[in-house]
Amino acid sequence: MKINEVEVLKNHSYILMCNHFSFWDGFWAGYLCLKSIYKQEPNLKGFYIMVLEKQLAQHKWLTRLGCFSIAPGTITVGESLDYAASILDVPGNIFLMFPQGNLESNHVRNIVVKPGIAEIVKRIEGNCQLLWSSNLIEYFESLKPSVYFHMLNCGTNHEFNLELLTANINQHHKLAIQKQFRFTNSD
């Protein structure tokens, strides 16, 4: 597992957004939090994950890992968004979400960021840093895959702009894929 880190701001909560391409994504994000965010800010308090209600119903044990549900298109969406924002009002909390909402190949070129992130961010009263990680799997010369975490600092909730966030994520994701096109033994 190889992490390309970014600076983590002190005394903030954190939204960690990642591309969503496998069942393992939440576990890898937990590893990333431990090895990168916690390393830089050891005063972390909690780790929470937003999961689609239908997925949480299939894997109820995920609630023991800090998962809670959202059901797009229902009247309970507001409650889930308010709960996420209340988590992010507490410095040291990490909130993991997959803003595209769907499973897609890790090599997809365009990440569609759903507007739910904007609804959460506008409800946050404290200081929150937004982080993105393009997580890519490669085998190259090994029998076992390697996970490459390409992190991006997306600013704070106070300077949030959905269109700019989406453009920055997509530019970063394309560059992350491009960096892995050619394998060299120096990696």
C-alpha positions in Angstrom: 0.0 0.0 0.0 1.6 3.2 -1.2 0.3 6.6 0.0 0.9 9.9 -1.7 0.0 12.2 1.2 -1.2 15.8 1.5 -1.0 18.1 4.5 -3.7 17.6 7.1 -5.0 20.7 8.9 -5.0 20.6 12.7 -8.2 21.1 14.8 -10.5 20.3 12.0 -12.9 17.5 11.2 -12.3 15.7 7.9 -14.4 14.5 5.0 -12.5 11.8 3.2 -13.9 11.1 -0.3 -12.6 8.2 -2.4 -13.5 6.6 -5.6 -15.8 3.6 -5.0 -14.9 0.5 -6.9 -14.9 -2.5 -4.5 -16.2 -4.0 -1.3 -12.7 -3.2 0.2 -12.9 0.6 -0.2 -14.0 1.3 3.4 -11.2 -0.9 4.8 -8.6 0.8 2.6 -9.9 4.2 3.6 -9.5 3.1 7.2 -5.9 2.2 6.5 -5.4 5.5 4.8 -6.8 7.4 7.8 -4.5 5.5 10.2 -1.4 5.8 8.1 -1.8 9.4 6.9 -4.4 11.5 8.7 -3.9 10.0 12.2 -0.1 10.2 11.7 -0.4 14.0 11.1 -3.3 14.6 13.6 -3.2 12.1 16.4 -6.2 13.7 18.2 -8.8 11.9 16.1 -12.1 11.0 17.8 -14.3 9.0 15.5 -14.6 7.4 12.0 -17.9 7.4 10.3 -19.0 6.1 6.9 -22.1 6.9 4.9 -23.5 3.9 3.1 -26.5 3.5 0.8 -29.4 2.1 2.8 -29.9 -0.9 0.5 -26.2 -1.9 1.0 -26.3 -1.4 4.8 -29.4 -3.7 4.9 -27.4 -6.4 3.1 -24.4 -6.0 5.5 -25.9 -5.0 8.9 -22.5 -5.7 10.6 -21.2 -2.5 9.0 -23.0 -0.5 11.6 -20.5 -1.7 14.2 -17.7 0.0 12.1 -19.4 3.4 12.2 -21.5 3.1 9.1 -24.9 4.8 8.9 -27.3 4.9 6.0 -28.7 7.3 3.4 -31.7 6.6 1.2 -31.6 9.0 -1.8 -35.0 10.2 -2.9 -36.7 9.6 0.4 -37.8 12.0 3.1 -35.1 10.6 5.5 -32.3 12.1 3.4 -32.4 15.4 5.4 -31.9 13.4 8.6 -28.8 11.6 7.2 -27.3 14.8 6.0 -27.9 16.6 9.3 -26.3 13.6 11.1 -23.3 13.8 8.9 -23.0 17.5 9.5 -23.3 17.1 13.2 -20.4 14.6 13.1 -18.3 17.1 11.2 -19.0 19.9 13.7 -16.7 18.0 16.1 -12.9 18.5 15.4 -11.1 15.2 15.1 -14.0 13.2 13.5 -13.5 11.7 10.1 -16.4 11.2 7.7 -15.9 8.8 4.8 -18.1 9.1 1.7 -18.0 7.9 -1.9 -19.4 11.0 -3.7 -20.2 9.2 -6.9 -22.6 6.9 -4.9 -22.1 3.9 -7.2 -19.5 1.2 -7.7 -17.4 1.9 -10.8 -14.1 0.7 -12.2 -11.1 2.3 -10.5 -9.9 3.3 -13.9 -13.0 5.3 -14.9 -11.9 8.7 -16.3 -14.7 10.9 -15.0 -15.9 10.9 -11.4 -19.5 12.1 -11.1 -19.8 13.9 -7.8 -23.4 13.8 -6.6 -24.7 17.1 -5.0 -25.2 15.5 -1.6 -21.7 16.6 -0.5 -22.7 20.2 -1.0 -25.8 19.7 1.2 -23.6 18.3 3.9 -20.9 21.0 3.7 -23.4 23.8 3.9 -24.7 22.4 7.2 -21.3 22.2 8.9 -20.8 24.9 11.5 -17.2 24.1 12.5 -13.9 23.8 10.6 -13.7 20.9 8.2 -11.1 19.9 5.7 -12.1 18.0 2.6 -9.8 15.3 1.3 -9.9 13.2 -1.8 -8.1 10.0 -2.6 -8.0 8.3 -6.0 -7.4 4.7 -5.0 -6.0 2.5 -7.7 -5.1 -1.2 -7.8 -2.3 -2.6 -9.9 -0.4 -5.9 -10.0 2.5 -5.0 -12.3 5.2 -7.6 -11.6 3.6 -9.0 -8.4 1.2 -11.9 -7.8 -0.5 -9.7 -5.2 -2.1 -6.3 -6.0 -0.8 -3.0 -4.7 -3.1 -0.2 -3.6 -2.0 3.3 -4.5 -3.6 6.2 -2.6 -3.3 9.5 -4.5 -4.5 12.1 -2.1 -5.7 15.6 -2.8 -6.4 18.5 -0.4 -9.8 19.9 -1.5 -9.8 22.9 0.9 -12.2 23.6 3.7 -15.9 23.9 4.1 -15.6 27.7 4.3 -14.4 27.9 0.6 -16.5 25.1 -0.8 -17.7 25.1 -4.4 -19.2 21.9 -5.9 -18.2 22.7 -9.5 -14.6 23.5 -8.5 -14.4 20.4 -6.3 -15.7 18.2 -9.1 -13.2 19.7 -11.6 -10.3 19.3 -9.2 -11.2 15.7 -8.4 -11.4 14.8 -12.0 -8.2 16.5 -13.0 -6.4 14.8 -10.1 -7.9 11.4 -10.8 -6.9 11.5 -14.4 -3.3 12.5 -13.4 -3.2 9.6 -10.8 -4.2 7.1 -13.5 -1.6 8.6 -15.9 1.1 8.3 -13.3 0.5 4.5 -13.2 0.5 3.8 -16.9 4.1 2.8 -17.0 5.7 0.6 -14.4 9.3 1.1 -13.4 11.2 -0.9 -10.8 12.0 2.3 -8.9 8.5 2.5 -7.5 
